[in-house]
Amino acid sequence: MQPNIVTNLNWDSDFFGFNIGSITIHNQKDYDNYRSLNHKEFKLIYLFANEAVSITDSNCLLADTKVTFEKNVADNDLQLNSNIVIVNQAMATEHYPELLQLALLAGTYSRFRVDNQFPQGSYERLYQQWLDNAINGKFGNLILGYFNRNTLVGFVTVNITKTNASIGLIAVNPNHAGKGIGKQLMQAAEYYAQKNNIPTISVVTQFQNKPACALYHSLDYQISQKMAIYHHWLS
């Protein structure tokens, strides 16, 4: 995403069925320049803005304040809980209803759920697609599941490359909340990052998602970036 230039988002446009673009707003001048231009070819533009920028257009919804957390795991003594296993494709097929329920739960605070101008069912389709991509290895190298006997009650997806590790989706069945399962899933993600010689792991959440932010703080994650995301609907 380049400043002052609206970039066409082909994947989003194809998925949602209308033209979507994005732009990064670094300062007030960027926003003023953006407002002076015509963007009729788009129905929706995502504005990724520094929090100090004043967005005043009534058609701009503050859909999310994105917070990126990071943690150095290089020197941590990490152990893998025996209830947590790698979910392969066969297991994912067997436990797909539980995985889908958890994936939708992970999107509770998502901007695609918060913004009701998206067509009904958009957030559900998006998070199901995210889950399917993870299962098929297109998005996330690992799916880690926490099993209570033979019942899947929590999961986390982890994307590990040669140089980076990041957490995608994470959720715990509400009936099993308060048992430390989220913490153990996070530590399992850290374990595999460390096992692959990746010193740092990151996770993105919404500032409004207080339970997630509290969990990451409790595990000594530090905020590395904070950005406001506006949805500017043009038609």
C-alpha positions as CSV (number, residue, x, y, z in Angstrom):
1,M,0.0,0.0,0.0
2,Q,1.5,3.3,-1.1
3,P,0.7,6.7,0.5
4,N,-1.7,8.9,-1.5
5,I,-2.5,6.2,-4.0
6,V,-5.6,4.0,-3.8
7,T,-4.6,0.4,-4.6
8,N,-7.1,-1.9,-6.1
9,L,-7.6,-5.0,-3.9
10,N,-8.4,-7.7,-6.4
11,W,-8.9,-10.5,-3.9
12,D,-11.3,-8.5,-1.7
13,S,-13.1,-7.2,-4.7
14,D,-13.6,-10.7,-6.2
15,F,-14.6,-12.2,-2.8
16,F,-17.2,-9.5,-1.8
17,G,-18.4,-8.8,-5.3
18,F,-17.7,-5.1,-5.6
19,N,-14.7,-2.9,-6.2
20,I,-12.6,-2.4,-3.1
21,G,-9.4,-0.3,-2.7
22,S,-7.0,0.6,0.1
23,I,-4.8,3.6,1.0
24,T,-2.3,4.4,3.8
25,I,-2.8,7.7,5.4
26,H,0.3,8.8,7.3
27,N,-0.6,12.4,8.2
28,Q,-3.3,15.0,7.8
29,K,-2.0,16.2,4.5
30,D,-2.3,12.7,3.1
31,Y,-6.0,12.6,4.2
32,D,-6.7,16.1,2.7
33,N,-5.1,15.0,-0.6
34,Y,-7.2,11.8,-0.5
35,R,-10.4,13.8,0.0
36,S,-9.6,16.0,-2.9
37,L,-9.6,13.2,-5.4
38,N,-12.4,11.3,-7.2
39,H,-12.7,7.6,-6.4
40,K,-15.9,6.7,-8.3
41,E,-14.5,3.4,-9.5
42,F,-14.6,2.0,-5.9
43,K,-17.6,1.1,-3.7
44,L,-15.4,0.8,-0.6
45,I,-11.9,2.0,0.3
46,Y,-10.0,0.8,3.4
47,L,-8.1,3.7,5.0
48,F,-5.2,2.6,7.1
49,A,-4.4,5.7,9.2
50,N,-2.1,6.9,11.9
51,E,-4.2,7.4,15.0
52,A,-3.3,11.1,15.1
53,V,-5.0,11.8,11.8
54,S,-8.5,13.3,12.1
55,I,-10.9,11.4,9.7
56,T,-14.1,13.6,9.4
57,D,-16.0,12.2,6.5
58,S,-19.4,10.9,7.7
59,N,-19.2,7.9,5.3
60,C,-16.0,6.8,7.0
61,L,-16.6,4.2,9.7
62,L,-13.8,3.5,12.3
63,A,-14.1,-0.3,11.8
64,D,-11.0,-1.4,13.7
65,T,-8.0,-0.2,15.6
66,K,-5.4,-2.9,14.6
67,V,-2.8,-3.8,17.2
68,T,0.2,-5.9,16.4
69,F,1.9,-7.7,19.3
70,E,5.4,-9.2,19.2
71,K,7.4,-11.4,21.5
72,N,11.0,-12.7,21.5
73,V,10.9,-16.4,22.1
74,A,14.5,-17.3,21.3
75,D,15.6,-17.9,24.8
76,N,12.4,-19.2,26.4
77,D,12.1,-22.6,27.9
78,L,9.0,-23.8,26.1
79,Q,7.1,-27.1,26.5
80,L,4.3,-28.5,24.5
81,N,1.1,-29.4,26.3
82,S,0.1,-33.0,25.6
83,N,-3.4,-32.0,24.8
84,I,-2.2,-30.0,21.9
85,V,-1.6,-31.7,18.5
86,I,-1.0,-30.7,14.9
87,V,-4.3,-30.9,13.1
88,N,-3.7,-32.6,9.8
89,Q,-6.2,-32.7,6.9
90,A,-7.8,-36.0,8.0
91,M,-8.4,-34.6,11.5
92,A,-9.6,-31.3,10.1
93,T,-12.2,-33.1,8.0
94,E,-13.4,-35.1,11.1
95,H,-13.5,-32.0,13.3
96,Y,-14.6,-29.5,10.7
97,P,-17.8,-28.4,12.5
98,E,-15.8,-27.6,15.7
99,L,-13.1,-25.8,13.7
100,L,-15.6,-23.7,11.8
101,Q,-17.3,-22.7,15.1
102,L,-14.0,-21.7,16.5
103,A,-13.0,-19.8,13.4
104,L,-16.2,-17.7,13.5
105,L,-15.6,-17.1,17.2
106,A,-12.1,-15.8,16.4
107,G,-13.8,-13.2,14.2
108,T,-16.1,-11.8,16.9
109,Y,-14.4,-8.4,16.9
110,S,-13.5,-8.4,13.1
111,R,-14.1,-5.2,11.2
112,F,-16.0,-7.4,8.6
113,R,-18.5,-8.3,11.3
114,V,-18.6,-4.9,13.0
115,D,-19.4,-3.1,9.7
116,N,-23.0,-4.0,8.8
117,Q,-22.7,-2.4,5.4
118,F,-21.2,-5.6,4.1
119,P,-23.7,-8.0,2.6
120,Q,-25.2,-10.4,5.2
121,G,-23.1,-13.5,5.7
122,S,-19.8,-11.8,4.5
123,Y,-17.9,-12.2,7.8
124,E,-18.9,-15.9,8.0
125,R,-17.9,-16.6,4.4
126,L,-14.6,-14.8,5.0
127,Y,-13.6,-16.6,8.1
128,Q,-14.7,-20.0,6.7
129,Q,-12.4,-19.2,3.7
130,W,-9.6,-18.3,6.1
131,L,-10.1,-21.6,7.8
132,D,-10.2,-23.6,4.6
133,N,-7.0,-21.9,3.4
134,A,-5.3,-22.9,6.6
135,I,-6.5,-26.5,6.3
136,N,-5.3,-26.7,2.7
137,G,-1.9,-25.2,3.6
138,K,-2.5,-21.9,1.6
139,F,-2.7,-19.8,4.7
140,G,-0.8,-20.9,7.7
141,N,1.7,-23.7,8.0
142,L,0.2,-25.2,11.1
143,I,-3.2,-25.7,12.7
144,L,-2.7,-26.6,16.4
145,G,-5.8,-28.1,18.2
146,Y,-6.4,-28.4,21.9
147,F,-8.4,-31.6,22.6
148,N,-10.4,-32.4,25.7
149,R,-10.5,-36.2,25.3
150,N,-11.7,-36.4,21.7
151,T,-13.4,-33.0,21.6
152,L,-11.7,-30.1,19.9
153,V,-12.1,-27.1,22.3
154,G,-9.5,-24.7,21.0
155,F,-7.2,-24.0,18.1
156,V,-4.6,-21.7,16.7
157,T,-3.2,-21.2,13.2
158,V,0.5,-20.4,12.8
159,N,2.3,-19.1,9.7
160,I,6.0,-20.0,9.8
161,T,8.4,-18.9,7.0
162,K,12.1,-19.0,6.9
163,T,12.4,-15.7,8.8
164,N,9.0,-15.0,10.5
165,A,6.3,-16.6,12.6
166,S,2.8,-15.2,13.0
167,I,-0.4,-16.3,14.6
168,G,-3.6,-16.1,12.4
169,L,-6.7,-17.4,14.1
170,I,-7.0,-18.4,17.7
171,A,-10.2,-19.2,19.7
172,V,-11.4,-21.4,22.6
173,N,-14.8,-22.8,23.1
174,P,-16.6,-20.6,25.6
175,N,-17.6,-23.6,27.6
176,H,-14.0,-24.2,28.3
177,A,-13.0,-20.6,29.0
178,G,-11.0,-19.7,32.1
179,K,-8.9,-22.9,32.0
180,G,-5.8,-21.4,30.5
181,I,-6.3,-23.1,27.1
182,G,-5.7,-19.9,25.2
183,K,-2.4,-19.4,27.0
184,Q,-1.3,-22.9,26.2
185,L,-2.2,-22.5,22.6
186,M,-0.1,-19.4,22.4
187,Q,2.8,-21.2,24.0
188,A,2.4,-24.0,21.5
189,A,2.7,-21.5,18.7
190,E,5.8,-20.1,20.3
191,Y,7.2,-23.6,20.7
192,Y,7.0,-24.3,17.0
193,A,8.4,-20.9,16.1
194,Q,11.4,-21.6,18.4
195,K,11.7,-25.1,17.0
196,N,12.0,-23.6,13.5
197,N,14.7,-21.2,14.8
198,I,12.4,-18.1,14.4
199,P,13.3,-15.7,17.3
200,T,10.2,-13.6,17.2
201,I,6.5,-14.3,16.8
202,S,3.7,-11.8,16.2
203,V,0.0,-11.7,16.4
204,V,-2.6,-9.1,15.3
205,T,-5.8,-8.3,17.0
206,Q,-8.4,-5.5,17.5
207,F,-7.9,-3.0,20.2
208,Q,-11.5,-3.5,21.1
209,N,-10.8,-7.2,21.7
210,K,-9.9,-6.7,25.4
211,P,-9.7,-10.4,26.3
212,A,-7.2,-11.1,23.5
213,C,-5.1,-8.0,24.4
214,A,-5.1,-9.0,28.1
215,L,-3.9,-12.5,27.1
216,Y,-1.0,-11.3,25.0
217,H,0.1,-8.8,27.7
218,S,0.0,-11.6,30.3
219,L,2.4,-13.6,28.1
220,D,4.8,-10.6,27.8
221,Y,3.9,-9.6,24.3
222,Q,4.7,-6.0,23.4
223,I,2.8,-3.7,21.1
224,S,4.9,-3.0,18.0
225,Q,2.3,-1.2,15.9
226,K,-1.2,0.4,16.3
227,M,-3.2,1.6,13.4
228,A,-6.8,2.8,12.8
229,I,-8.7,1.2,9.9
230,Y,-11.6,3.1,8.4
231,H,-14.1,1.8,5.9
232,H,-15.0,4.6,3.5
233,W,-18.2,3.7,1.6
234,L,-18.6,5.7,-1.6
235,S,-21.9,4.3,-2.9
